[in-house]
Amino acid sequence: MLGVLILAGLVGRVWAQTADPGLTFEVASIKPAAPQGNGRMMVGARGGPGTVDPGRYSTFNMPLKLLLTQAYGVRDFQISGPGWLDTERFDITAKVPPGTTKDQFKVMLQNLLAERFKMEVHREQKDLPLYTLSVGKGGPKLKETELDPGALTAPMNDGSGPGRGGAQSVPLPPPRPGEFPKLPAGRPGMLVMFAEGHLRMTAVGQGVSNLADFLSTQLGRPVVDKTGLTGKYDFQMDFAPEPGQGPMRGMALGPPPPGAGGGGEGSGPAASVSEPGAPNLITAVQQLGFKLDSGKGPVDLIVIDKAEKVPTEN
């Protein structure tokens, strides 16, 4: 099965925002998702502010942890709570009031989850493992984008949901056999596709901060951009994901990949056996002219103090 995502810009943090209990959806329904068969696992969100359907938001088969990442604008590894947050999945349909902003939408989703799951949360900060992305000895191997500056600031009007990180699922023309799909001409974004045992990430008109964001999704830990590069670039990265990597890591809070050790240019994720014909992630990053070093630093967390498995009736 081929999975396609277009990743747009980062969603701003909401740590300073106090949830307004008066911000609610006009109507909302949450139901446990039906089991999926045939070994398939499909998860998605659609609509909401900033899309072609701003007045309606829907999800299907979404783990509660992933819903929390959307509500609070964080990553799955920033959610701390009971293990069933990873496994219990839900379908949501909600009517969004006219004129709702993206920040207001997040608060509405926070309030909805708190109400239906009797959820209590708090924020805290801890020193946790993270990675820094910096330029390698040979310098970056990126191409300055040729897109018009206006195209780089145009809204992504594709009907996808306002999830954390701007992850957007969009229809693309089916690729020819043996080929990966491409972004529409003149459109910035990050296209990620899995096929033939490896992932291909294609970026058009993206900053290095977007690459750091993508790497953080794959590694399950923050990746801090220390490159100092501020331009917009076109680049491509092919790699074979390893166990425990990727946005669907079982939605688990596992440990980071072990340090490489043995000297070199600093410790980082370890290299290991990959699919034939595709490097692992650390090698692919080096091929772009960068390096990843492991360390520790402050990470903002959303801690779930209390929540019920079954939502209250709609």
Secondary structure, 3 states (H helix, E strand, C coil): CCCEEEECCCCCCCCCCCCCCCCCCCEEEEEECCCCCCCCCCCEEEECCCCCCCCEEEEEEEEHHHHHHHHHCCCHHHEECCHHHCCCEEEEEEECCCCCCHHHHHHHHHHHHHHHCCCEEEEEEEEEEEEEEEECCCCCCCEECCCCHHHHHCCCCCCECCCHHHEECCCCCCCCCCCCCCCCCCCCEEEEEEECCEEEEEEEEECHHHHHHHHHHHHCCCEEECCCCCCCEEEEEEECCCCCCCCCCCCCCCCCCCECCCCCCCCCECCCCCCCCCCCHHHHHHHCCEEEEEEEEEEEEEEEEECCCCCCCC
